[in-house]
Amino acid sequence: MLTVDTTYGNIRVDNKTEVTVMNKDLIELFARHLRYAYSKDTMTSYKSDLVEFFQFMQKELEMTQHIDIVKSVDYVHGLEYITYLSESKGLSPFSVNRKLSAVNTFLDYCVKTKIIENNNVRDVRRMPTKSIEQKNDYLTTDEYRLLLQTIATKSPRQRNFEFTKARDLFLFSLI
């Protein structure tokens, strides 16, 4: 069982072993916890996103220890962080939302391991993203009829025409 004594930043494993958590160790513990749930690339992105988050929070809170930062971060800090990412760094809403997701997943892990009681950034709304407009190209009735006629017309040297015709007509009827 993994529990965290947040007073001193120590982690107790099976009520026997106690280790002091250093800054990089907290992110590594998180990464080990999720290593089977996410791909290697996702975990690499999460780690770099968290390093960036902690660098931002160290400046905002004038703290250096990750455990202290995690205990101090609140809703307003979450808002300041997404503002920083979008305005100062010029990131797209998709990138900002991905980084916010990494922070939320990490803080949820901190709640599960009892480092903090609540994820105070959970309620920060994601940035709106413009839906990608897809141009839907549909066949007109005339084009559809022409397609069916083409399928029903035998080409020179075409083998198994009846089978191919039946298969193609069936497949296009599904569309």
C-alpha positions as CSV (number, residue, x, y, z in Angstrom):
1,M,0.0,0.0,0.0
2,L,1.3,3.4,-0.9
3,T,0.5,6.4,1.4
4,V,2.0,9.8,1.5
5,D,2.9,11.7,4.6
6,T,2.5,15.2,3.2
7,T,3.9,17.0,6.2
8,Y,7.4,16.0,5.3
9,G,7.0,15.0,1.7
10,N,7.6,11.3,2.6
11,I,6.1,8.3,1.0
12,R,5.4,5.2,3.1
13,V,5.2,1.8,1.3
14,D,3.6,-1.0,3.2
15,N,3.9,1.0,6.4
16,K,7.6,0.0,6.5
17,T,9.7,1.9,4.0
18,E,9.8,5.6,4.0
19,V,11.4,7.7,1.3
20,T,11.7,11.4,0.8
21,V,10.1,12.5,-2.4
22,M,12.3,14.7,-4.6
23,N,10.9,16.8,-7.3
24,K,11.6,14.4,-10.2
25,D,10.6,11.4,-8.1
26,L,7.0,12.6,-7.8
27,I,6.6,12.8,-11.6
28,E,8.4,9.4,-12.0
29,L,6.1,7.8,-9.4
30,F,3.1,9.1,-11.4
31,A,4.6,7.8,-14.6
32,R,5.1,4.4,-13.1
33,H,1.6,4.4,-11.8
34,L,0.2,5.0,-15.3
35,R,2.7,3.1,-17.5
36,Y,0.3,0.4,-18.4
37,A,-2.7,2.7,-19.0
38,Y,-1.0,5.0,-21.6
39,S,1.4,4.6,-24.5
40,K,5.0,5.5,-24.1
41,D,4.6,8.6,-26.2
42,T,1.6,9.8,-24.1
43,M,3.7,9.3,-20.9
44,T,6.6,11.2,-22.4
45,S,4.2,14.0,-23.2
46,Y,2.7,13.9,-19.8
47,K,6.1,14.1,-18.2
48,S,7.2,17.1,-20.2
49,D,3.8,18.8,-19.6
50,L,4.2,18.3,-15.9
51,V,7.8,19.7,-15.9
52,E,6.5,22.8,-17.7
53,F,3.6,23.1,-15.2
54,F,5.9,22.9,-12.3
55,Q,8.3,25.4,-13.8
56,F,5.4,27.8,-14.2
57,M,4.1,27.1,-10.7
58,Q,7.5,27.5,-9.1
59,K,7.6,31.1,-10.4
60,E,4.0,31.8,-9.5
61,L,4.1,30.4,-6.0
62,E,7.8,31.1,-5.3
63,M,8.2,27.4,-4.2
64,T,10.6,24.8,-5.3
65,Q,9.3,21.5,-3.9
66,H,6.7,19.8,-6.1
67,I,4.8,18.4,-3.1
68,D,4.5,22.0,-1.7
69,I,3.3,23.2,-5.1
70,V,0.8,20.4,-5.4
71,K,-0.7,21.2,-2.0
72,S,-0.9,24.9,-2.8
73,V,-2.3,24.9,-6.4
74,D,-5.9,26.0,-6.7
75,Y,-8.5,26.9,-9.3
76,V,-7.1,30.4,-10.0
77,H,-3.6,28.9,-10.6
78,G,-5.2,26.6,-13.2
79,L,-6.8,29.6,-14.9
80,E,-3.5,31.5,-14.8
81,Y,-1.7,28.4,-16.3
82,I,-4.0,28.1,-19.3
83,T,-3.8,31.8,-19.9
84,Y,0.0,31.6,-19.8
85,L,-0.1,28.7,-22.3
86,S,-2.4,30.4,-24.7
87,E,-1.3,34.0,-24.5
88,S,2.4,34.0,-23.6
89,K,3.3,30.8,-25.3
90,G,0.8,31.1,-28.2
91,L,-0.4,27.5,-28.0
92,S,-3.5,26.3,-29.8
93,P,-6.6,25.4,-27.7
94,F,-5.9,21.8,-28.5
95,S,-2.4,21.9,-27.0
96,V,-3.6,23.9,-24.0
97,N,-6.4,21.4,-23.3
98,R,-3.9,18.5,-23.7
99,K,-1.6,20.0,-21.1
100,L,-4.5,20.8,-18.8
101,S,-5.5,17.1,-19.1
102,A,-2.0,16.0,-18.1
103,V,-2.1,18.3,-15.0
104,N,-5.6,17.0,-14.1
105,T,-4.5,13.4,-14.5
106,F,-1.5,14.0,-12.3
107,L,-3.5,15.8,-9.6
108,D,-6.1,13.0,-9.6
109,Y,-3.2,10.7,-8.9
110,C,-2.1,12.9,-6.1
111,V,-5.7,12.7,-4.6
112,K,-5.6,8.9,-4.9
113,T,-2.3,8.7,-3.1
114,K,-3.5,11.1,-0.5
115,I,-1.0,13.8,-1.2
116,I,-3.9,16.2,-1.5
117,E,-7.6,16.0,-0.7
118,N,-9.0,17.5,-3.8
119,N,-8.0,18.3,-7.4
120,N,-8.6,22.0,-7.3
121,V,-7.8,22.4,-11.0
122,R,-10.5,19.8,-12.0
123,D,-13.2,22.5,-12.5
124,V,-11.1,24.7,-14.8
125,R,-12.9,24.7,-18.1
126,R,-11.1,23.6,-21.2
127,M,-10.6,26.1,-23.9
128,P,-13.2,26.1,-26.7
129,T,-11.9,24.6,-29.9
130,K,-13.4,25.4,-33.2
131,S,-14.9,22.3,-34.7
132,I,-13.1,21.3,-37.8
133,E,-15.5,21.8,-40.6
134,Q,-15.6,18.9,-42.9
135,K,-16.8,19.3,-46.4
136,N,-19.2,16.5,-47.0
137,D,-19.0,15.4,-50.6
138,Y,-22.1,13.3,-51.5
139,L,-22.9,11.8,-54.8
140,T,-25.8,13.4,-56.5
141,T,-28.6,11.1,-57.7
142,D,-27.3,11.2,-61.3
143,E,-23.7,10.4,-60.2
144,Y,-25.0,7.5,-58.1
145,R,-27.0,6.1,-61.0
146,L,-23.9,6.4,-63.3
147,L,-21.8,4.6,-60.7
148,L,-24.3,1.7,-60.6
149,Q,-24.4,1.5,-64.4
150,T,-20.6,1.4,-64.5
151,I,-20.6,-1.5,-62.0
152,A,-23.2,-3.3,-64.1
153,T,-21.2,-2.9,-67.3
154,K,-18.7,-5.6,-68.2
155,S,-15.2,-4.5,-69.0
156,P,-13.2,-6.3,-71.7
157,R,-11.2,-9.3,-70.3
158,Q,-13.0,-8.9,-66.9
159,R,-13.1,-12.3,-65.1
160,N,-15.8,-13.4,-62.7
161,F,-18.1,-10.5,-63.9
162,E,-21.3,-11.7,-62.2
163,F,-19.5,-12.2,-58.8
164,T,-17.7,-8.8,-59.0
165,K,-20.9,-7.1,-60.1
166,A,-22.9,-8.6,-57.2
167,R,-20.2,-7.8,-54.7
168,D,-19.8,-4.2,-55.8
169,L,-23.5,-3.5,-56.0
170,F,-23.9,-4.9,-52.5
171,L,-21.0,-2.8,-51.1
172,F,-22.3,0.4,-52.7
173,S,-25.8,-0.3,-51.4
174,L,-24.3,-0.2,-47.8
175,I,-22.8,3.2,-48.4
